[in-house]
Amino acid sequence: MIELGPPIVKGGWCEIRAVVGQPELCAKVLIQKRRFKGGRPDPDEIVNAKYGIRDFLEYEWKNYNKIIAVCPSELRRYFVHIHGIETTQDGVKALVMDVVRDDRGDIAPSLVKNTRVLSPDFWTTLERIRREVFVRHAIDHFGIVPRNILVKSPECPVFIDFQTGRERYRGQFWLRWPFFVRAKTNRCFRKLYKEMGIAERLPSKS
């Protein structure tokens, strides 16, 4: 059991809280923040109603392990280390992970909030992750957006937030086909590079 401290980061579905007595750790918890059908129900109820996911944090924990299992050892440092799911002093589930700090000792900013000039090595690393993890293993990951990539240093990105697509409708049959998953992954990376003002980094056929 862990005791939650003050919020570090607030999001739409969740917030990242400090862990009392363990400054190197933080915990992701769902919050009763978003309105749904006129009220503010338990966030798991919202996620289940919208996406058919009964346990959002457990779902993310399984996806994280799936990604790490196929990730080359030298690339694992570019994914935040998640320790697992624990119960808080309030009886709430929390996904416990390392706090990501930058090379100045501050909480690492996302690409959205970063103000530093990034090294070409930063983008080279993202390209390796695209090719050697997501594309090679046909992993559908919709966390490939600026807010989910932290800047640990101008050379070092760190991925957070591990969700994948989920087949819920007949029209989503393509989620079972690696060709379409890889195409979607490449589109996500192209969009990321475009949003960050980076010249097209993917060849026309990747």
mmCIF file of the C-alpha atoms, coordinates in Angstrom:
data_MODEL
# 
_entry.id   MODEL 
# 
loop_
_atom_site.group_PDB 
_atom_site.id 
_atom_site.type_symbol 
_atom_site.label_atom_id 
_atom_site.label_alt_id 
_atom_site.label_comp_id 
_atom_site.label_asym_id 
_atom_site.label_entity_id 
_atom_site.label_seq_id 
_atom_site.pdbx_PDB_ins_code 
_atom_site.Cartn_x 
_atom_site.Cartn_y 
_atom_site.Cartn_z 
_atom_site.occupancy 
_atom_site.B_iso_or_equiv 
_atom_site.pdbx_formal_charge 
_atom_site.auth_seq_id 
_atom_site.auth_comp_id 
_atom_site.auth_asym_id 
_atom_site.auth_atom_id 
_atom_site.pdbx_PDB_model_num 
ATOM 1   C CA . MET A 1 1   ? 0.000   0.000  0.000   1.00 0.00 ? 1   MET A CA 1 
ATOM 2   C CA . ILE A 1 2   ? 1.217   3.496  -0.812  1.00 0.00 ? 2   ILE A CA 1 
ATOM 3   C CA . GLU A 1 3   ? 0.291   6.965  0.399   1.00 0.00 ? 3   GLU A CA 1 
ATOM 4   C CA . LEU A 1 4   ? -0.306  9.594  -2.256  1.00 0.00 ? 4   LEU A CA 1 
ATOM 5   C CA . GLY A 1 5   ? 1.229   13.031 -2.059  1.00 0.00 ? 5   GLY A CA 1 
ATOM 6   C CA . PRO A 1 6   ? 0.357   16.194 -4.000  1.00 0.00 ? 6   PRO A CA 1 
ATOM 7   C CA . PRO A 1 7   ? -0.353  16.167 -7.751  1.00 0.00 ? 7   PRO A CA 1 
ATOM 8   C CA . ILE A 1 8   ? 2.621   16.465 -10.096 1.00 0.00 ? 8   ILE A CA 1 
ATOM 9   C CA . VAL A 1 9   ? 0.742   16.459 -13.411 1.00 0.00 ? 9   VAL A CA 1 
ATOM 10  C CA . LYS A 1 10  ? -2.980  16.657 -14.136 1.00 0.00 ? 10  LYS A CA 1 
ATOM 11  C CA . GLY A 1 11  ? -4.562  15.203 -17.261 1.00 0.00 ? 11  GLY A CA 1 
ATOM 12  C CA . GLY A 1 12  ? -8.012  14.567 -18.670 1.00 0.00 ? 12  GLY A CA 1 
ATOM 13  C CA . TRP A 1 13  ? -8.569  11.054 -17.318 1.00 0.00 ? 13  TRP A CA 1 
ATOM 14  C CA . CYS A 1 14  ? -5.971  10.949 -14.608 1.00 0.00 ? 14  CYS A CA 1 
ATOM 15  C CA . GLU A 1 15  ? -3.358  12.739 -12.578 1.00 0.00 ? 15  GLU A CA 1 
ATOM 16  C CA . ILE A 1 16  ? 0.179   11.882 -11.573 1.00 0.00 ? 16  ILE A CA 1 
ATOM 17  C CA . ARG A 1 17  ? 0.698   12.085 -7.812  1.00 0.00 ? 17  ARG A CA 1 
ATOM 18  C CA . ALA A 1 18  ? 3.802   12.020 -5.668  1.00 0.00 ? 18  ALA A CA 1 
ATOM 19  C CA . VAL A 1 19  ? 4.328   8.974  -3.421  1.00 0.00 ? 19  VAL A CA 1 
ATOM 20  C CA . VAL A 1 20  ? 4.907   9.893  0.235   1.00 0.00 ? 20  VAL A CA 1 
ATOM 21  C CA . GLY A 1 21  ? 8.311   8.759  1.493   1.00 0.00 ? 21  GLY A CA 1 
ATOM 22  C CA . GLN A 1 22  ? 9.488   7.659  -1.953  1.00 0.00 ? 22  GLN A CA 1 
ATOM 23  C CA . PRO A 1 23  ? 10.542  10.773 -3.907  1.00 0.00 ? 23  PRO A CA 1 
ATOM 24  C CA . GLU A 1 24  ? 11.860  8.688  -6.803  1.00 0.00 ? 24  GLU A CA 1 
ATOM 25  C CA . LEU A 1 25  ? 8.364   7.312  -7.498  1.00 0.00 ? 25  LEU A CA 1 
ATOM 26  C CA . CYS A 1 26  ? 5.052   8.707  -8.681  1.00 0.00 ? 26  CYS A CA 1 
ATOM 27  C CA . ALA A 1 27  ? 1.612   7.180  -9.135  1.00 0.00 ? 27  ALA A CA 1 
ATOM 28  C CA . LYS A 1 28  ? -0.989  7.493  -11.873 1.00 0.00 ? 28  LYS A CA 1 
ATOM 29  C CA . VAL A 1 29  ? -4.584  7.487  -10.607 1.00 0.00 ? 29  VAL A CA 1 
ATOM 30  C CA . LEU A 1 30  ? -7.895  8.018  -12.352 1.00 0.00 ? 30  LEU A CA 1 
ATOM 31  C CA . ILE A 1 31  ? -9.841  11.038 -11.152 1.00 0.00 ? 31  ILE A CA 1 
ATOM 32  C CA . GLN A 1 32  ? -13.514 11.960 -10.904 1.00 0.00 ? 32  GLN A CA 1 
ATOM 33  C CA . LYS A 1 33  ? -13.102 15.024 -13.024 1.00 0.00 ? 33  LYS A CA 1 
ATOM 34  C CA . ARG A 1 34  ? -14.821 14.578 -16.365 1.00 0.00 ? 34  ARG A CA 1 
ATOM 35  C CA . ARG A 1 35  ? -18.553 14.920 -16.841 1.00 0.00 ? 35  ARG A CA 1 
ATOM 36  C CA . PHE A 1 36  ? -20.344 12.032 -18.503 1.00 0.00 ? 36  PHE A CA 1 
ATOM 37  C CA . LYS A 1 37  ? -24.082 11.973 -19.168 1.00 0.00 ? 37  LYS A CA 1 
ATOM 38  C CA . GLY A 1 38  ? -24.737 14.791 -16.742 1.00 0.00 ? 38  GLY A CA 1 
ATOM 39  C CA . GLY A 1 39  ? -22.663 13.568 -13.818 1.00 0.00 ? 39  GLY A CA 1 
ATOM 40  C CA . ARG A 1 40  ? -19.181 12.776 -12.596 1.00 0.00 ? 40  ARG A CA 1 
ATOM 41  C CA . PRO A 1 41  ? -19.183 8.986  -12.229 1.00 0.00 ? 41  PRO A CA 1 
ATOM 42  C CA . ASP A 1 42  ? -16.267 6.763  -11.321 1.00 0.00 ? 42  ASP A CA 1 
ATOM 43  C CA . PRO A 1 43  ? -13.692 7.260  -14.116 1.00 0.00 ? 43  PRO A CA 1 
ATOM 44  C CA . ASP A 1 44  ? -13.543 3.513  -14.754 1.00 0.00 ? 44  ASP A CA 1 
ATOM 45  C CA . GLU A 1 45  ? -17.253 3.645  -15.603 1.00 0.00 ? 45  GLU A CA 1 
ATOM 46  C CA . ILE A 1 46  ? -16.598 6.360  -18.190 1.00 0.00 ? 46  ILE A CA 1 
ATOM 47  C CA . VAL A 1 47  ? -13.748 4.434  -19.809 1.00 0.00 ? 47  VAL A CA 1 
ATOM 48  C CA . ASN A 1 48  ? -15.809 1.254  -19.875 1.00 0.00 ? 48  ASN A CA 1 
ATOM 49  C CA . ALA A 1 49  ? -18.787 3.043  -21.431 1.00 0.00 ? 49  ALA A CA 1 
ATOM 50  C CA . LYS A 1 50  ? -16.713 4.842  -24.067 1.00 0.00 ? 50  LYS A CA 1 
ATOM 51  C CA . TYR A 1 51  ? -14.059 2.261  -24.906 1.00 0.00 ? 51  TYR A CA 1 
ATOM 52  C CA . GLY A 1 52  ? -15.121 -1.080 -23.430 1.00 0.00 ? 52  GLY A CA 1 
ATOM 53  C CA . ILE A 1 53  ? -12.125 -1.145 -21.070 1.00 0.00 ? 53  ILE A CA 1 
ATOM 54  C CA . ARG A 1 54  ? -13.145 -2.359 -17.619 1.00 0.00 ? 54  ARG A CA 1 
ATOM 55  C CA . ASP A 1 55  ? -9.889  -1.585 -15.804 1.00 0.00 ? 55  ASP A CA 1 
ATOM 56  C CA . PHE A 1 56  ? -8.001  1.275  -17.430 1.00 0.00 ? 56  PHE A CA 1 
ATOM 57  C CA . LEU A 1 57  ? -4.820  1.070  -15.344 1.00 0.00 ? 57  LEU A CA 1 
ATOM 58  C CA . GLU A 1 58  ? -4.592  -2.713 -15.641 1.00 0.00 ? 58  GLU A CA 1 
ATOM 59  C CA . TYR A 1 59  ? -5.048  -2.351 -19.403 1.00 0.00 ? 59  TYR A CA 1 
ATOM 60  C CA . GLU A 1 60  ? -2.198  0.153  -19.579 1.00 0.00 ? 60  GLU A CA 1 
ATOM 61  C CA . TRP A 1 61  ? 0.047   -2.041 -17.395 1.00 0.00 ? 61  TRP A CA 1 
ATOM 62  C CA . LYS A 1 62  ? -0.467  -5.012 -19.753 1.00 0.00 ? 62  LYS A CA 1 
ATOM 63  C CA . ASN A 1 63  ? 0.238   -2.874 -22.822 1.00 0.00 ? 63  ASN A CA 1 
ATOM 64  C CA . TYR A 1 64  ? 3.429   -1.537 -21.240 1.00 0.00 ? 64  TYR A CA 1 
ATOM 65  C CA . ASN A 1 65  ? 4.663   -5.079 -20.592 1.00 0.00 ? 65  ASN A CA 1 
ATOM 66  C CA . LYS A 1 66  ? 3.840   -6.071 -24.157 1.00 0.00 ? 66  LYS A CA 1 
ATOM 67  C CA . ILE A 1 67  ? 5.968   -3.215 -25.511 1.00 0.00 ? 67  ILE A CA 1 
ATOM 68  C CA . ILE A 1 68  ? 8.889   -3.784 -23.123 1.00 0.00 ? 68  ILE A CA 1 
ATOM 69  C CA . ALA A 1 69  ? 8.922   -7.511 -23.901 1.00 0.00 ? 69  ALA A CA 1 
ATOM 70  C CA . VAL A 1 70  ? 9.868   -6.857 -27.536 1.00 0.00 ? 70  VAL A CA 1 
ATOM 71  C CA . CYS A 1 71  ? 11.963  -3.737 -26.965 1.00 0.00 ? 71  CYS A CA 1 
ATOM 72  C CA . PRO A 1 72  ? 15.745  -4.128 -27.494 1.00 0.00 ? 72  PRO A CA 1 
ATOM 73  C CA . SER A 1 73  ? 17.534  -3.751 -24.173 1.00 0.00 ? 73  SER A CA 1 
ATOM 74  C CA . GLU A 1 74  ? 19.403  -0.613 -25.258 1.00 0.00 ? 74  GLU A CA 1 
ATOM 75  C CA . LEU A 1 75  ? 16.111  1.137  -26.082 1.00 0.00 ? 75  LEU A CA 1 
ATOM 76  C CA . ARG A 1 76  ? 14.291  0.365  -22.832 1.00 0.00 ? 76  ARG A CA 1 
ATOM 77  C CA . ARG A 1 77  ? 15.797  3.421  -21.154 1.00 0.00 ? 77  ARG A CA 1 
ATOM 78  C CA . TYR A 1 78  ? 13.618  5.543  -23.430 1.00 0.00 ? 78  TYR A CA 1 
ATOM 79  C CA . PHE A 1 79  ? 10.443  4.196  -21.797 1.00 0.00 ? 79  PHE A CA 1 
ATOM 80  C CA . VAL A 1 80  ? 9.513   5.241  -18.277 1.00 0.00 ? 80  VAL A CA 1 
ATOM 81  C CA . HIS A 1 81  ? 9.976   2.350  -15.861 1.00 0.00 ? 81  HIS A CA 1 
ATOM 82  C CA . ILE A 1 82  ? 6.640   1.177  -14.452 1.00 0.00 ? 82  ILE A CA 1 
ATOM 83  C CA . HIS A 1 83  ? 6.733   -0.974 -11.327 1.00 0.00 ? 83  HIS A CA 1 
ATOM 84  C CA . GLY A 1 84  ? 3.143   -2.174 -11.347 1.00 0.00 ? 84  GLY A CA 1 
ATOM 85  C CA . ILE A 1 85  ? -0.236  -1.534 -9.762  1.00 0.00 ? 85  ILE A CA 1 
ATOM 86  C CA . GLU A 1 86  ? -0.606  -0.866 -6.050  1.00 0.00 ? 86  GLU A CA 1 
ATOM 87  C CA . THR A 1 87  ? -3.459  0.187  -3.784  1.00 0.00 ? 87  THR A CA 1 
ATOM 88  C CA . THR A 1 88  ? -3.387  3.615  -2.151  1.00 0.00 ? 88  THR A CA 1 
ATOM 89  C CA . GLN A 1 89  ? -4.278  4.447  1.442   1.00 0.00 ? 89  GLN A CA 1 
ATOM 90  C CA . ASP A 1 90  ? -7.719  5.455  0.142   1.00 0.00 ? 90  ASP A CA 1 
ATOM 91  C CA . GLY A 1 91  ? -8.314  2.048  -1.459  1.00 0.00 ? 91  GLY A CA 1 
ATOM 92  C CA . VAL A 1 92  ? -7.769  3.354  -5.015  1.00 0.00 ? 92  VAL A CA 1 
ATOM 93  C CA . LYS A 1 93  ? -5.672  1.609  -7.647  1.00 0.00 ? 93  LYS A CA 1 
ATOM 94  C CA . ALA A 1 94  ? -2.509  3.402  -8.765  1.00 0.00 ? 94  ALA A CA 1 
ATOM 95  C CA . LEU A 1 95  ? -0.002  2.660  -11.504 1.00 0.00 ? 95  LEU A CA 1 
ATOM 96  C CA . VAL A 1 96  ? 3.389   3.220  -9.857  1.00 0.00 ? 96  VAL A CA 1 
ATOM 97  C CA . MET A 1 97  ? 6.346   4.362  -11.949 1.00 0.00 ? 97  MET A CA 1 
ATOM 98  C CA . ASP A 1 98  ? 9.639   6.230  -11.711 1.00 0.00 ? 98  ASP A CA 1 
ATOM 99  C CA . VAL A 1 99  ? 9.639   10.012 -11.669 1.00 0.00 ? 99  VAL A CA 1 
ATOM 100 C CA . VAL A 1 100 ? 11.309  11.198 -14.882 1.00 0.00 ? 100 VAL A CA 1 
ATOM 101 C CA . ARG A 1 101 ? 13.693  14.073 -14.188 1.00 0.00 ? 101 ARG A CA 1 
ATOM 102 C CA . ASP A 1 102 ? 15.696  15.952 -16.768 1.00 0.00 ? 102 ASP A CA 1 
ATOM 103 C CA . ASP A 1 103 ? 19.445  16.514 -16.742 1.00 0.00 ? 103 ASP A CA 1 
ATOM 104 C CA . ARG A 1 104 ? 18.941  19.604 -14.565 1.00 0.00 ? 104 ARG A CA 1 
ATOM 105 C CA . GLY A 1 105 ? 17.065  17.718 -11.844 1.00 0.00 ? 105 GLY A CA 1 
ATOM 106 C CA . ASP A 1 106 ? 13.639  19.109 -12.693 1.00 0.00 ? 106 ASP A CA 1 
ATOM 107 C CA . ILE A 1 107 ? 10.530  17.125 -13.645 1.00 0.00 ? 107 ILE A CA 1 
ATOM 108 C CA . ALA A 1 108 ? 11.090  16.370 -17.328 1.00 0.00 ? 108 ALA A CA 1 
ATOM 109 C CA . PRO A 1 109 ? 8.752   18.410 -19.563 1.00 0.00 ? 109 PRO A CA 1 
ATOM 110 C CA . SER A 1 110 ? 6.796   16.932 -22.432 1.00 0.00 ? 110 SER A CA 1 
ATOM 111 C CA . LEU A 1 111 ? 7.477   17.947 -26.004 1.00 0.00 ? 111 LEU A CA 1 
ATOM 112 C CA . VAL A 1 112 ? 4.489   20.274 -25.669 1.00 0.00 ? 112 VAL A CA 1 
ATOM 113 C CA . LYS A 1 113 ? 6.141   22.271 -22.878 1.00 0.00 ? 113 LYS A CA 1 
ATOM 114 C CA . ASN A 1 114 ? 9.794   21.857 -23.799 1.00 0.00 ? 114 ASN A CA 1 
ATOM 115 C CA . THR A 1 115 ? 11.660  25.105 -24.546 1.00 0.00 ? 115 THR A CA 1 
ATOM 116 C CA . ARG A 1 116 ? 15.139  23.700 -25.234 1.00 0.00 ? 116 ARG A CA 1 
ATOM 117 C CA . VAL A 1 117 ? 16.680  23.046 -28.638 1.00 0.00 ? 117 VAL A CA 1 
ATOM 118 C CA . LEU A 1 118 ? 16.718  19.296 -29.226 1.00 0.00 ? 118 LEU A CA 1 
ATOM 119 C CA . SER A 1 119 ? 19.688  17.413 -30.604 1.00 0.00 ? 119 SER A CA 1 
ATOM 120 C CA . PRO A 1 120 ? 19.393  15.412 -33.846 1.00 0.00 ? 120 PRO A CA 1 
ATOM 121 C CA . ASP A 1 121 ? 20.079  12.388 -31.622 1.00 0.00 ? 121 ASP A CA 1 
ATOM 122 C CA . PHE A 1 122 ? 16.668  12.917 -30.007 1.00 0.00 ? 122 PHE A CA 1 
ATOM 123 C CA . TRP A 1 123 ? 14.900  12.326 -33.315 1.00 0.00 ? 123 TRP A CA 1 
ATOM 124 C CA . THR A 1 124 ? 17.269  9.533  -34.318 1.00 0.00 ? 124 THR A CA 1 
ATOM 125 C CA . THR A 1 125 ? 16.258  7.682  -31.163 1.00 0.00 ? 125 THR A CA 1 
ATOM 126 C CA . LEU A 1 126 ? 12.567  8.136  -31.938 1.00 0.00 ? 126 LEU A CA 1 
ATOM 127 C CA . GLU A 1 127 ? 13.213  6.718  -35.389 1.00 0.00 ? 127 GLU A CA 1 
ATOM 128 C CA . ARG A 1 128 ? 14.889  3.649  -33.919 1.00 0.00 ? 128 ARG A CA 1 
ATOM 129 C CA . ILE A 1 129 ? 11.919  3.122  -31.602 1.00 0.00 ? 129 ILE A CA 1 
ATOM 130 C CA . ARG A 1 130 ? 9.511   3.488  -34.516 1.00 0.00 ? 130 ARG A CA 1 
ATOM 131 C CA . ARG A 1 131 ? 11.369  0.945  -36.654 1.00 0.00 ? 131 ARG A CA 1 
ATOM 132 C CA . GLU A 1 132 ? 12.642  -1.539 -34.070 1.00 0.00 ? 132 GLU A CA 1 
ATOM 133 C CA . VAL A 1 133 ? 9.716   -1.606 -31.664 1.00 0.00 ? 133 VAL A CA 1 
ATOM 134 C CA . PHE A 1 134 ? 6.407   -0.372 -33.045 1.00 0.00 ? 134 PHE A CA 1 
ATOM 135 C CA . VAL A 1 135 ? 6.779   -1.155 -36.757 1.00 0.00 ? 135 VAL A CA 1 
ATOM 136 C CA . ARG A 1 136 ? 8.816   -4.361 -36.475 1.00 0.00 ? 136 ARG A CA 1 
ATOM 137 C CA . HIS A 1 137 ? 6.336   -5.871 -34.038 1.00 0.00 ? 137 HIS A CA 1 
ATOM 138 C CA . ALA A 1 138 ? 3.187   -4.229 -35.464 1.00 0.00 ? 138 ALA A CA 1 
ATOM 139 C CA . ILE A 1 139 ? 2.220   -2.643 -32.136 1.00 0.00 ? 139 ILE A CA 1 
ATOM 140 C CA . ASP A 1 140 ? -0.690  -0.228 -32.316 1.00 0.00 ? 140 ASP A CA 1 
ATOM 141 C CA . HIS A 1 141 ? 0.186   2.534  -29.881 1.00 0.00 ? 141 HIS A CA 1 
ATOM 142 C CA . PHE A 1 142 ? -1.831  5.739  -29.805 1.00 0.00 ? 142 PHE A CA 1 
ATOM 143 C CA . GLY A 1 143 ? 0.472   7.409  -27.308 1.00 0.00 ? 143 GLY A CA 1 
ATOM 144 C CA . ILE A 1 144 ? 2.707   8.705  -30.119 1.00 0.00 ? 144 ILE A CA 1 
ATOM 145 C CA . VAL A 1 145 ? 1.871   12.360 -29.485 1.00 0.00 ? 145 VAL A CA 1 
ATOM 146 C CA . PRO A 1 146 ? 3.921   15.297 -28.101 1.00 0.00 ? 146 PRO A CA 1 
ATOM 147 C CA . ARG A 1 147 ? 2.269   15.274 -24.667 1.00 0.00 ? 147 ARG A CA 1 
ATOM 148 C CA . ASN A 1 148 ? 3.329   11.641 -24.093 1.00 0.00 ? 148 ASN A CA 1 
ATOM 149 C CA . ILE A 1 149 ? 7.034   12.068 -24.910 1.00 0.00 ? 149 ILE A CA 1 
ATOM 150 C CA . LEU A 1 150 ? 9.183   13.653 -22.219 1.00 0.00 ? 150 LEU A CA 1 
ATOM 151 C CA . VAL A 1 151 ? 12.464  15.472 -22.737 1.00 0.00 ? 151 VAL A CA 1 
ATOM 152 C CA . LYS A 1 152 ? 14.928  13.969 -20.261 1.00 0.00 ? 152 LYS A CA 1 
ATOM 153 C CA . SER A 1 153 ? 17.722  15.838 -22.040 1.00 0.00 ? 153 SER A CA 1 
ATOM 154 C CA . PRO A 1 154 ? 18.113  17.401 -25.501 1.00 0.00 ? 154 PRO A CA 1 
ATOM 155 C CA . GLU A 1 155 ? 19.342  13.983 -26.652 1.00 0.00 ? 155 GLU A CA 1 
ATOM 156 C CA . CYS A 1 156 ? 17.011  11.705 -24.687 1.00 0.00 ? 156 CYS A CA 1 
ATOM 157 C CA . PRO A 1 157 ? 13.242  11.188 -25.184 1.00 0.00 ? 157 PRO A CA 1 
ATOM 158 C CA . VAL A 1 158 ? 11.173  9.143  -22.733 1.00 0.00 ? 158 VAL A CA 1 
ATOM 159 C CA . PHE A 1 159 ? 7.808   7.626  -23.650 1.00 0.00 ? 159 PHE A CA 1 
ATOM 160 C CA . ILE A 1 160 ? 5.004   7.634  -21.103 1.00 0.00 ? 160 ILE A CA 1 
ATOM 161 C CA . ASP A 1 161 ? 1.349   6.543  -21.305 1.00 0.00 ? 161 ASP A CA 1 
ATOM 162 C CA . PHE A 1 162 ? 0.951   3.097  -22.849 1.00 0.00 ? 162 PHE A CA 1 
ATOM 163 C CA . GLN A 1 163 ? -2.327  2.460  -24.616 1.00 0.00 ? 163 GLN A CA 1 
ATOM 164 C CA . THR A 1 164 ? -3.102  0.575  -27.795 1.00 0.00 ? 164 THR A CA 1 
ATOM 165 C CA . GLY A 1 165 ? -6.103  0.367  -30.061 1.00 0.00 ? 165 GLY A CA 1 
ATOM 166 C CA . ARG A 1 166 ? -8.834  -2.066 -29.093 1.00 0.00 ? 166 ARG A CA 1 
ATOM 167 C CA . GLU A 1 167 ? -11.149 -3.906 -31.460 1.00 0.00 ? 167 GLU A CA 1 
ATOM 168 C CA . ARG A 1 168 ? -14.715 -3.078 -30.484 1.00 0.00 ? 168 ARG A CA 1 
ATOM 169 C CA . TYR A 1 169 ? -16.577 -2.707 -33.775 1.00 0.00 ? 169 TYR A CA 1 
ATOM 170 C CA . ARG A 1 170 ? -16.827 -4.780 -36.920 1.00 0.00 ? 170 ARG A CA 1 
ATOM 171 C CA . GLY A 1 171 ? -15.158 -1.981 -38.893 1.00 0.00 ? 171 GLY A CA 1 
ATOM 172 C CA . GLN A 1 172 ? -12.018 -2.278 -36.772 1.00 0.00 ? 172 GLN A CA 1 
ATOM 173 C CA . PHE A 1 173 ? -11.022 -5.632 -38.230 1.00 0.00 ? 173 PHE A CA 1 
ATOM 174 C CA . TRP A 1 174 ? -7.819  -3.998 -39.480 1.00 0.00 ? 174 TRP A CA 1 
ATOM 175 C CA . LEU A 1 175 ? -6.421  -4.025 -35.922 1.00 0.00 ? 175 LEU A CA 1 
ATOM 176 C CA . ARG A 1 176 ? -5.721  -7.725 -36.488 1.00 0.00 ? 176 ARG A CA 1 
ATOM 177 C CA . TRP A 1 177 ? -3.650  -7.086 -39.627 1.00 0.00 ? 177 TRP A CA 1 
ATOM 178 C CA . PRO A 1 178 ? 0.006   -6.060 -39.120 1.00 0.00 ? 178 PRO A CA 1 
ATOM 179 C CA . PHE A 1 179 ? 0.116   -4.193 -42.456 1.00 0.00 ? 179 PHE A CA 1 
ATOM 180 C CA . PHE A 1 180 ? -2.550  -1.712 -41.371 1.00 0.00 ? 180 PHE A CA 1 
ATOM 181 C CA . VAL A 1 181 ? -1.152  -1.367 -37.852 1.00 0.00 ? 181 VAL A CA 1 
ATOM 182 C CA . ARG A 1 182 ? 2.268   -0.471 -39.277 1.00 0.00 ? 182 ARG A CA 1 
ATOM 183 C CA . ALA A 1 183 ? 0.700   2.048  -41.655 1.00 0.00 ? 183 ALA A CA 1 
ATOM 184 C CA . LYS A 1 184 ? -1.140  3.685  -38.758 1.00 0.00 ? 184 LYS A CA 1 
ATOM 185 C CA . THR A 1 185 ? 2.052   3.816  -36.677 1.00 0.00 ? 185 THR A CA 1 
ATOM 186 C CA . ASN A 1 186 ? 3.921   5.549  -39.479 1.00 0.00 ? 186 ASN A CA 1 
ATOM 187 C CA . ARG A 1 187 ? 1.107   8.084  -39.849 1.00 0.00 ? 187 ARG A CA 1 
ATOM 188 C CA . CYS A 1 188 ? 1.324   8.845  -36.126 1.00 0.00 ? 188 CYS A CA 1 
ATOM 189 C CA . PHE A 1 189 ? 5.057   9.481  -36.341 1.00 0.00 ? 189 PHE A CA 1 
ATOM 190 C CA . ARG A 1 190 ? 4.652   11.679 -39.418 1.00 0.00 ? 190 ARG A CA 1 
ATOM 191 C CA . LYS A 1 191 ? 2.028   13.720 -37.589 1.00 0.00 ? 191 LYS A CA 1 
ATOM 192 C CA . LEU A 1 192 ? 4.332   14.013 -34.576 1.00 0.00 ? 192 LEU A CA 1 
ATOM 193 C CA . TYR A 1 193 ? 7.227   15.270 -36.698 1.00 0.00 ? 193 TYR A CA 1 
ATOM 194 C CA . LYS A 1 194 ? 4.957   17.720 -38.487 1.00 0.00 ? 194 LYS A CA 1 
ATOM 195 C CA . GLU A 1 195 ? 3.597   19.110 -35.215 1.00 0.00 ? 195 GLU A CA 1 
ATOM 196 C CA . MET A 1 196 ? 7.139   19.542 -33.902 1.00 0.00 ? 196 MET A CA 1 
ATOM 197 C CA . GLY A 1 197 ? 8.276   21.351 -37.044 1.00 0.00 ? 197 GLY A CA 1 
ATOM 198 C CA . ILE A 1 198 ? 10.718  18.643 -38.016 1.00 0.00 ? 198 ILE A CA 1 
ATOM 199 C CA . ALA A 1 199 ? 11.418  17.977 -41.677 1.00 0.00 ? 199 ALA A CA 1 
ATOM 200 C CA . GLU A 1 200 ? 9.865   14.767 -43.007 1.00 0.00 ? 200 GLU A CA 1 
ATOM 201 C CA . ARG A 1 201 ? 11.940  11.987 -41.490 1.00 0.00 ? 201 ARG A CA 1 
ATOM 202 C CA . LEU A 1 202 ? 10.158  8.946  -42.851 1.00 0.00 ? 202 LEU A CA 1 
ATOM 203 C CA . PRO A 1 203 ? 10.828  7.708  -46.368 1.00 0.00 ? 203 PRO A CA 1 
ATOM 204 C CA . SER A 1 204 ? 7.745   7.333  -48.549 1.00 0.00 ? 204 SER A CA 1 
ATOM 205 C CA . LYS A 1 205 ? 7.794   3.594  -47.847 1.00 0.00 ? 205 LYS A CA 1 
ATOM 206 C CA . SER A 1 206 ? 8.848   2.603  -44.319 1.00 0.00 ? 206 SER A CA 1 
# 
